[in-house]
Amino acid sequence: MITSINDPMIQACMDQAKKPRQASVEIEGRTVTMRKPFPSPEDWRDLPIYFVMIDRFNNPIAMPHGSPWNASYSSFQGGTFEGIRQRLDYIKDLGFRAIWLSPVLKNCNYNPYTYHGYGIQNFLTIEPRFCSDPQRALKDPRFAETELERLVDEAHARGLYIIFDIVLNHTGDVFEYAGFGSTAPWVREPYRIAWRDSSGAPRYDWPEPPLDAPPEAAIMPVELRRNEFFRRRGEGDESDGDFSSLKELTTDYFEIDPVVADTYPVREILTKVYEYIMARFDPDGYRIDTLKYVEPDFALEFGNDIREYALSIGKKNFFTFGEIYDNDDVISRYIGRNAANPSYLVGVDAVLDFPLFFRLPDIVKGQLPPTKLVEMYGYRHKAQRGIISSQGEAGNYFVTFLDNHDQYHRFFFADPDNPHKYDDQMAIGIGCLFTLLGIPCLYYGTEQGLSGSGSQMESVREALWGKPNAFDQNHPFYQTTQKIAAIREHQPALRYGRLYFRPVSGDGIHFGISKTVEGILAYSRLLSDEEVLVVANTSVSSVWEGDVLVDFDLNARTKVFDLLYCNHETVSEIPVIDRSATQTIVSMDDGTVASVPVRVLNLRMNPMEIQILRNRI
């Protein structure tokens, strides 16, 4: 077992990755030959992402440990790498081209509650509980590595890309606070601590972690076995304390060395770890957990170092995106670099789009007016002025979502008295997710109608495979997602086009962005001479009939827009109406009002109806 980042086997692995080779993979009775390391995609906007929580997705040989399958179960349910591998075609057929895996590295083996993977104890080993034979994997780490390798290789052979979820901010519950236990109130000065042995017992004769402790004890790699590399202040806020029992690393610890260059040793260790993980297991991107809680300069350095290492092994577009649960002002401190910054480093590529998440689900459900979305994008444009990203304009690559594992309820709500009453909201949600700016990401089970809700995050972390007919490709939500994903795949404007919100009118004269709840959300994606128009009636009870503006100049010769998708019965083409002879009054996004000639589509939309249309060129 590798215990040190300076192990010759790590360096050999990293050196080998710089020598591209051909590998053959057997899938479905055929041999696929591919390059390793696997080349990056040209543009990540081409790759909708499916987020899998490993422990909760699938186990083909055993039922979930908890009962029922959708209970708020706080321990390991038994999902495996093999369970994901056997459902790769299910995910690809759904329309996804990338899979984000929750963390794969080894958590504390004595802790049954970190099934989510974010409580890492050994940064150099794969979690044995995600394997088809956990006991064998615990004794033989190579067995776990082989199952993860097979999953990644077979995904690549199908043209799917793999994103690993990684952690920079904290570790698992690797020590106890003297007199308190796993958690303690925040204090300014570090507590006295006792490091845990292989069974999880606190060792008060280990006030410092012994370098010769077994690999299952304390923390790995051995280079992290220093007290000063951990804050040891108890539970805290922001970047100054633990996440409950997850122990925060001191990523800003600075060391003055009279012999070699002054360093940030924790940062250097973590960077080397994740360069090795890239070389060893060949992922195509990293989602960085709790990035908000590390220092912005570390985010800059880490993003840049990972990108450069990826380039050195032939991964020319390795994608990094961080979790920054905050607004666009805070986000702008963590992505790319500010052009005014004298540094030449360019950091993390993008983030999870929390500002969109804070608004879009409520707009789709008619609980916020569409103007809130317009305001968000307008503010983002200002917040990102001067930001340089390796991908271009960073906001175009934000990973968008409707819900995830860190919420208390899923996007879909099934009314107990009428379970299908709000099914159409799913079509609007998926439709907007796949047609707005960014890279759409779907949380596992959404396509099967999972609707968990409760007072614990476990409420939305159901064991999907325990659900009857869990992977039903005829499920209405599966087919809705499949259809909309296919439209996005075949319409370049929905991946690369500019975004414009469209004023609407009920009387054909006064046009503006819908300002009321249960309003009309309308926007276009424009690319060259293509316009794709998306219109949604977010009311749960009212029919709407009116006009929607389309681009006046672009559609000078356009006669009709073709209907690409609708979740209700409607006509297949809509004529373009020229109202240039009409005295129209249009309220613009910026608050100005103008009387201008317009071209419109006249639409009649049922409650909770979405239409996706494209100009016929």
C-alpha positions in Angstrom: 0.0 0.0 0.0 1.2 3.5 -0.9 1.5 5.6 2.2 3.6 8.7 1.1 3.3 11.1 -1.8 7.0 10.6 -2.2 6.6 6.9 -2.9 8.5 5.9 -6.0 5.4 4.2 -7.3 3.5 7.5 -7.4 6.3 9.2 -9.4 6.4 6.2 -11.7 2.7 6.4 -12.3 2.9 10.2 -13.0 5.8 9.7 -15.4 3.9 6.9 -17.2 0.9 9.1 -17.7 3.1 11.4 -19.8 3.7 8.6 -22.3 0.4 8.1 -24.1 -0.5 4.6 -24.9 -3.3 2.6 -26.5 -5.7 0.5 -24.4 -8.3 -2.0 -25.4 -11.6 -2.3 -23.5 -14.2 -5.0 -24.0 -17.8 -3.8 -23.9 -20.9 -5.6 -25.1 -18.9 -8.2 -27.1 -16.8 -5.7 -28.9 -13.3 -4.3 -28.4 -12.8 -0.6 -28.2 -9.3 0.8 -28.6 -8.7 4.2 -27.0 -5.9 6.5 -26.0 -4.8 6.6 -22.3 -4.7 9.1 -20.7 -8.1 9.7 -22.3 -8.3 12.9 -24.3 -10.4 15.8 -23.1 -13.6 16.9 -24.9 -13.3 20.0 -27.2 -16.0 21.9 -25.3 -17.6 21.0 -22.0 -20.9 22.7 -23.0 -21.4 19.6 -25.3 -21.6 17.4 -22.2 -24.6 17.4 -20.0 -23.6 15.9 -16.6 -25.4 13.2 -14.6 -24.5 13.4 -10.8 -24.3 10.0 -9.1 -24.0 9.6 -5.4 -22.2 6.3 -5.5 -23.6 4.7 -2.3 -27.2 5.5 -3.3 -27.4 4.7 -7.1 -27.2 0.9 -7.7 -26.0 -2.4 -6.4 -26.8 -5.3 -8.8 -26.3 -8.1 -6.3 -27.9 -6.8 -3.1 -30.8 -4.7 -2.0 -30.3 -1.4 0.0 -29.3 -2.0 3.7 -31.9 0.5 4.9 -35.7 -0.1 4.6 -37.6 1.3 2.9 -35.3 2.3 0.1 -36.3 6.0 0.3 -36.1 6.3 4.1 -33.8 8.9 5.6 -31.0 6.4 6.2 -27.8 7.8 7.5 -25.4 4.9 6.9 -24.1 3.1 3.9 -26.9 1.7 1.7 -24.5 -0.4 -0.4 -24.2 1.3 -3.8 -21.1 0.3 -5.8 -18.8 1.1 -8.7 -20.1 -2.1 -10.4 -23.6 -0.9 -10.0 -22.8 2.3 -11.9 -20.8 0.4 -14.5 -23.8 -1.8 -15.3 -26.0 1.3 -15.8 -23.6 3.3 -18.1 -25.8 2.7 -21.1 -28.9 3.8 -19.1 -27.2 7.1 -18.4 -25.9 7.6 -21.9 -29.3 6.7 -23.5 -30.9 9.3 -21.2 -28.8 11.9 -23.0 -25.8 12.5 -20.7 -22.2 12.6 -21.8 -20.4 13.0 -18.5 -20.9 11.5 -15.0 -20.0 13.3 -11.8 -19.1 10.7 -9.1 -19.3 11.6 -5.4 -15.9 11.2 -3.7 -14.2 7.8 -4.4 -11.3 8.1 -1.8 -11.2 6.1 1.4 -13.2 7.5 4.4 -12.6 6.5 8.0 -13.3 2.7 8.0 -14.7 3.0 11.6 -17.3 5.6 10.6 -20.5 4.2 9.1 -22.0 7.6 8.5 -19.8 9.1 5.8 -21.4 7.1 3.0 -21.4 10.3 1.0 -17.6 10.1 0.7 -16.7 13.6 2.0 -14.9 12.4 5.2 -11.6 11.2 3.7 -9.1 9.4 5.9 -6.7 8.1 3.2 -6.2 10.4 0.1 -4.2 7.7 -1.7 -6.6 4.7 -1.5 -10.1 4.0 -2.9 -13.1 3.5 -0.6 -13.6 -0.3 -0.2 -17.2 0.0 0.7 -18.0 1.1 -2.8 -16.8 -2.3 -4.2 -18.6 -5.5 -5.0 -16.7 -7.3 -2.2 -16.0 -4.7 0.5 -14.1 -7.1 2.8 -11.8 -8.2 0.0 -11.2 -4.6 -1.0 -10.4 -3.7 2.6 -7.7 -6.4 2.6 -6.6 -5.8 -0.9 -6.7 -2.1 -2.0 -5.8 -3.2 -5.6 -9.2 -4.8 -5.9 -10.9 -1.5 -5.2 -8.6 0.3 -7.7 -9.4 -2.3 -10.4 -13.2 -1.9 -10.0 -12.9 1.9 -10.3 -10.5 1.6 -13.2 -13.0 -0.7 -15.0 -15.8 1.8 -14.5 -13.8 4.7 -15.9 -12.4 2.7 -18.8 -15.8 1.4 -19.8 -17.3 4.9 -19.6 -14.6 6.2 -21.8 -15.1 3.4 -24.3 -18.7 4.5 -24.6 -17.7 8.2 -25.1 -18.7 9.2 -21.6 -16.5 11.4 -19.5 -15.9 11.0 -15.7 -15.7 13.8 -13.1 -14.3 13.0 -9.7 -15.6 14.9 -6.6 -12.6 16.0 -4.6 -12.1 17.6 -1.2 -9.5 20.3 -0.3 -10.9 21.9 2.8 -11.2 19.0 5.3 -10.7 15.4 6.2 -12.8 12.8 8.0 -13.2 12.5 11.8 -9.5 11.5 12.3 -9.0 12.8 15.9 -11.1 13.6 19.0 -11.1 16.8 21.0 -10.0 16.2 24.6 -13.0 16.3 26.9 -15.5 16.8 24.1 -15.4 14.0 21.4 -15.8 14.3 17.7 -17.0 17.9 17.8 -16.3 20.8 20.1 -17.3 24.5 20.3 -15.2 26.9 18.3 -12.3 28.5 20.2 -9.5 30.8 19.1 -6.6 28.7 20.1 -6.2 25.0 19.1 -7.6 22.3 21.4 -5.6 19.4 22.8 -6.5 16.4 20.6 -6.2 12.6 20.5 -5.6 11.0 17.1 -7.7 8.0 16.3 -6.3 4.5 15.8 -7.4 1.9 13.2 -10.6 1.1 15.1 -11.5 4.8 15.6 -10.6 4.9 19.3 -9.0 8.2 20.4 -5.4 7.6 21.6 -4.5 10.1 24.3 -0.9 8.8 23.9 -1.1 10.2 20.4 -1.3 13.9 20.9 0.6 14.1 17.6 -0.1 11.6 14.9 2.7 8.9 14.8 4.4 8.6 11.4 4.5 4.8 11.9 0.8 4.4 12.8 -1.1 1.9 10.6 -2.5 3.2 7.3 -6.1 2.9 8.7 -5.2 5.2 11.6 -4.8 9.0 11.8 -4.5 10.4 8.3 -2.9 9.4 5.1 -0.6 10.3 3.3 2.0 10.4 6.1 3.0 13.9 5.0 -0.3 15.2 6.5 0.5 13.7 9.9 1.3 17.0 11.6 -0.9 18.8 14.1 -0.3 22.2 12.6 -1.8 21.0 9.3 -5.2 21.0 11.1 -7.0 24.0 12.7 -8.1 22.0 15.8 -10.5 24.8 16.8 -13.8 22.9 16.8 -16.8 23.7 14.8 -16.6 27.0 13.0 -17.8 29.3 10.3 -16.5 30.0 6.9 -12.8 29.0 6.6 -12.1 28.9 10.4 -13.4 25.6 11.8 -14.6 22.1 11.3 -17.7 21.0 9.4 -19.3 19.1 12.3 -16.9 16.1 12.8 -15.1 16.7 9.5 -11.7 18.2 10.5 -10.6 21.3 8.6 -7.2 21.5 7.1 -4.9 24.5 7.6 -4.5 25.2 3.9 -3.1 28.7 4.7 -0.3 27.2 6.9 3.0 28.9 5.7 6.4 27.4 6.4 9.7 29.2 6.2 12.5 26.9 5.2 16.1 28.2 5.2 17.2 25.5 2.7 14.4 25.3 0.1 11.8 27.8 -1.0 9.2 28.9 1.5 6.0 26.8 1.1 2.4 26.2 1.9 2.9 22.5 2.6 -0.7 21.4 2.9 -1.5 22.9 -0.4 1.5 21.2 -2.0 0.5 17.8 -0.5 -3.1 18.1 -1.7 -2.0 19.2 -5.2 0.4 16.3 -5.5 -2.3 13.9 -4.3 -4.8 15.0 -7.0 -2.2 15.0 -9.7 -1.5 11.4 -8.8 -5.2 10.5 -8.7 -5.6 12.0 -12.2 -2.6 10.0 -13.5 -3.7 6.8 -11.8 -7.4 6.7 -12.6 -7.8 8.9 -15.6 -10.7 11.2 -14.7 -11.6 14.1 -17.0 -12.5 16.7 -14.5 -12.7 17.6 -10.8 -15.7 19.0 -8.9 -14.1 20.7 -5.9 -16.2 20.4 -2.7 -16.5 23.4 -0.3 -14.1 25.5 -2.4 -15.6 28.6 -0.8 -13.9 27.7 2.5 -10.3 27.6 1.2 -8.4 30.8 0.4 -9.0 32.4 -3.0 -5.2 32.3 -3.7 -5.2 28.6 -3.1 -8.1 28.1 -5.5 -6.1 30.1 -8.0 -3.0 28.0 -7.5 -4.7 24.7 -7.4 -6.8 25.3 -10.5 -3.7 26.4 -12.4 -1.5 23.6 -11.2 -4.1 20.9 -12.0 -4.6 22.4 -15.5 -0.9 22.4 -16.2 -0.4 18.9 -15.1 -3.4 17.7 -17.2 -1.9 19.5 -20.2 1.4 17.7 -19.6 -0.3 14.3 -19.9 -2.3 15.2 -22.9 -5.6 16.2 -21.3 -6.0 19.5 -23.0 -9.3 20.5 -21.5 -9.4 19.1 -18.0 -12.4 20.7 -16.3 -12.5 22.1 -12.7 -15.5 23.5 -11.1 -16.0 24.4 -7.5 -18.8 24.4 -4.9 -19.2 28.0 -3.8 -22.6 28.3 -2.0 -22.9 32.0 -2.4 -23.6 35.0 -4.7 -21.8 36.1 -7.9 -19.6 38.6 -6.0 -18.0 35.8 -3.9 -17.9 33.5 -6.9 -15.9 36.0 -8.9 -13.1 35.8 -6.3 -12.6 32.0 -6.9 -12.7 31.5 -10.7 -10.1 32.2 -13.4 -8.3 35.4 -12.4 -9.1 39.1 -12.4 -7.4 40.8 -15.4 -6.2 43.5 -13.0 -4.4 40.9 -10.9 -0.6 40.9 -11.5 -0.5 37.1 -11.2 -0.2 35.1 -14.5 -2.0 32.1 -13.0 -5.5 31.2 -14.1 -7.5 29.3 -11.5 -10.5 27.0 -11.4 -12.6 27.0 -14.6 -16.1 27.4 -13.2 -18.5 26.7 -10.3 -21.8 25.1 -9.5 -24.4 27.8 -10.4 -25.9 28.5 -7.0 -27.2 32.0 -8.0 -29.3 30.3 -10.7 -30.4 27.5 -8.3 -31.5 30.2 -5.7 -34.1 31.4 -8.3 -34.8 29.0 -11.2 -36.8 26.3 -9.3 -39.1 28.9 -7.7 -39.6 30.7 -11.0 -40.4 27.5 -12.8 -43.0 26.7 -10.1 -44.6 30.1 -10.3 -43.4 31.3 -6.9 -41.0 34.0 -8.2 -41.4 36.3 -11.2 -39.2 35.8 -14.3 -37.7 39.3 -13.7 -35.7 37.7 -10.9 -33.8 35.6 -13.5 -33.1 38.6 -15.7 -31.8 40.5 -12.7 -29.5 37.6 -11.8 -27.8 37.4 -15.2 -27.5 41.2 -15.4 -25.7 41.3 -12.0 -23.5 38.4 -13.0 -22.3 40.3 -16.1 -21.2 43.1 -13.8 -19.6 40.8 -11.2 -17.5 39.0 -13.8 -16.2 42.1 -15.6 -12.4 41.7 -15.8 -12.5 37.9 -15.0 -10.4 35.8 -17.3 -11.2 32.1 -17.5 -9.4 29.3 -19.4 -12.8 28.4 -20.9 -13.7 31.9 -22.0 -16.5 33.8 -20.3 -16.8 31.7 -17.1 -20.5 32.1 -16.6 -21.1 30.2 -19.9 -19.5 27.1 -18.3 -21.1 27.2 -14.9 -22.7 23.9 -14.0 -26.4 24.4 -13.6 -28.8 22.3 -11.6 -32.3 22.1 -10.1 -31.4 20.2 -6.9 -28.7 18.1 -5.4 -27.6 16.0 -2.4 -27.1 19.0 -0.1 -30.8 20.1 -0.1 -33.7 19.1 2.1 -36.1 18.5 -0.8 -35.9 17.5 -4.4 -37.1 19.7 -7.2 -40.1 17.5 -8.1 -43.0 17.6 -5.7 -45.6 14.8 -5.7 -48.8 16.0 -4.1 -49.9 13.1 -1.8 -53.5 13.7 -2.8 -52.7 14.0 -6.5 -49.2 12.7 -7.3 -49.2 13.8 -11.0 -50.6 17.3 -10.4 -47.2 19.0 -10.9 -45.6 16.6 -13.5 -45.6 19.4 -16.1 -43.3 21.5 -13.8 -40.7 18.8 -14.4 -40.8 19.4 -18.1 -40.4 23.2 -17.6 -37.5 22.6 -15.1 -35.7 20.2 -17.4 -36.4 22.4 -20.4 -35.0 25.5 -18.8 -32.0 23.6 -17.3 -31.0 22.3 -20.8 -31.6 25.6 -22.7 -30.1 28.3 -20.4 -26.4 29.2 -20.3 -24.1 26.7 -18.8 -23.6 23.0 -18.5 -26.8 21.2 -17.3 -26.4 18.7 -14.5 -29.1 16.3 -13.4 -29.2 14.8 -9.9 -29.6 11.0 -10.0 -33.2 9.7 -9.8 -34.8 12.9 -11.0 -35.6 11.1 -14.3 -37.4 8.4 -12.2 -39.6 10.9 -10.3 -37.8 10.8 -7.0 -39.4 13.4 -4.7 -37.7 13.1 -1.4 -38.4 15.8 1.2 -37.8 16.1 4.9 -35.8 17.6 7.7 -32.5 15.7 6.8 -30.4 15.7 3.7 -30.8 12.0 3.7 -34.4 12.7 2.5 -33.0 13.4 -1.0 -30.4 10.7 -1.0 -32.6 7.8 -1.7 -31.3 4.3 -2.7 -32.5 4.5 -6.2 -32.1 0.8 -7.1 -34.5 -0.1 -4.2 -37.4 1.6 -6.0 -39.6 -0.8 -8.0 -38.6 -0.7 -11.7 -35.9 1.8 -10.7 -34.3 2.2 -14.1 -37.4 2.4 -16.2 -36.6 3.9 -19.6 -40.3 4.3 -20.3 -40.8 6.5 -17.3 -42.3 9.9 -18.5 -39.6 11.9 -16.8 -36.9 9.7 -18.4 -38.4 10.2 -21.8 -38.9 14.0 -21.2 -35.2 14.3 -20.3 -34.2 12.2 -23.2 -36.1 14.3 -25.7 -34.9 17.7 -24.4 -31.3 16.5 -24.1 -31.5 15.4 -27.8 -32.8 18.8 -28.8 -29.8 20.5 -27.0 -27.4 18.1 -28.7 -28.7 18.9 -32.1 -29.2 22.7 -31.7 -25.8 24.4 -31.4 -27.5 27.6 -30.3 -28.5 25.9 -27.1 -24.9 25.1 -26.3 -23.0 28.1 -27.6 -25.6 30.9 -28.3 -26.0 34.2 -26.7 -28.9 34.6 -24.2 -31.6 37.2 -24.5 -34.7 37.5 -22.4 -37.8 38.3 -24.4 -40.5 40.8 -23.6 -44.1 39.4 -23.9 -47.4 41.1 -24.4 -51.0 40.2 -23.7 -52.5 43.0 -25.8 -50.0 43.1 -28.7 -49.0 46.7 -27.8 -47.3 46.8 -24.4 -44.3 44.5 -24.1 -42.1 43.7 -21.1 -40.5 41.0 -19.1 -43.1 39.3 -17.0 -43.0 40.8 -13.5 -45.6 38.7 -11.7 -45.5 35.3 -10.0 -47.0 32.6 -12.3 -45.6 34.7 -15.1 -44.4 33.9 -18.6 -40.7 33.1 -18.9 -39.3 33.7 -22.4 -35.8 33.9 -23.7 -33.8 33.2 -26.9 -30.4 31.6 -27.6 -28.9 33.2 -30.7 -26.0 31.8 -32.7 -25.2 33.2 -36.2 -28.5 33.1 -38.0 -30.2 30.7 -35.6 -32.7 31.6 -32.9 -34.1 29.1 -30.5 -36.9 30.5 -28.4 -38.0 29.0 -25.1 -41.3 30.1 -23.6 -42.9 28.7 -20.4 -46.2 29.5 -18.7 -45.4 29.0 -15.0 -49.0 29.4 -13.9 -50.4 26.2 -12.4 -54.0 27.1 -13.3 -54.2 29.9 -16.0 -54.1 29.8 -19.8 -52.0 32.6 -21.4 -52.3 33.9 -24.9 -50.2 36.6 -26.2 -47.1 37.8 -28.2 -43.5 37.0 -27.6 -40.8 39.1 -29.3 -38.2 37.5 -31.5 -35.1 39.0 -33.0 -36.3 41.7 -35.5 -33.2 41.8 -37.8 -32.3 38.1 -37.7 -35.9 37.1 -38.7 -36.4 39.6 -41.5 -36.9 36.7 -43.9 -38.2 34.1 -41.4 -41.7 33.0 -42.1 -42.2 30.4 -39.3 -40.7 29.0 -36.2 -40.8 25.2 -35.9 -41.8 23.6 -32.7 -39.0 21.4 -31.3 -40.6 20.4 -28.1 -43.8 20.9 -26.1 -45.2 19.0 -23.1 -48.8 19.7 -24.4 -50.5 19.2 -27.7 -50.1 22.2 -30.0 -49.4 23.2 -33.6 -46.1 22.2 -35.1 -45.2 25.6 -36.6 -45.9 29.2 -35.5 -45.9 32.0 -38.1 -43.8 35.1 -37.5 -45.9 38.2 -37.4 -44.5 41.6 -38.4 -45.9 44.4 -36.2 -43.7 47.1 -37.7 -46.8 49.1 -38.6 -48.1 48.9 -35.1 -47.4 51.4 -32.4 -45.8 49.1 -29.9 -44.2 50.0 -26.5 -41.4 47.8 -25.3 -39.9 47.9 -21.8 -36.3 46.8 -22.1 -34.2 44.7 -19.7 -32.4 47.8 -18.5 -35.6 49.7 -17.6 -35.7 51.9 -20.7 -38.9 52.1 -22.7 -39.0 52.4 -26.5 -41.5 52.5 -29.3 -40.0 50.2 -31.9 -41.1 47.9 -34.8 -41.3 44.3 -33.7 -41.6 40.7 -34.9 -43.5 38.3 -32.7 -44.9 34.9 -32.3 -48.4 34.7 -31.1 -48.8 31.8 -28.7 -51.5 30.1 -26.6 -50.1 28.3 -23.7 -51.8 26.0 -21.1 -50.8 26.1 -17.4 -47.3 24.6 -16.9 -46.6 24.4 -20.6 -43.2 24.9 -22.2 -42.4 25.3 -25.8 -39.0 25.2 -27.5 -39.1 26.7 -31.0 -36.5 27.5 -33.7 -36.6 29.8 -36.7 -36.8 28.1 -40.0 -33.9 29.4 -42.0 
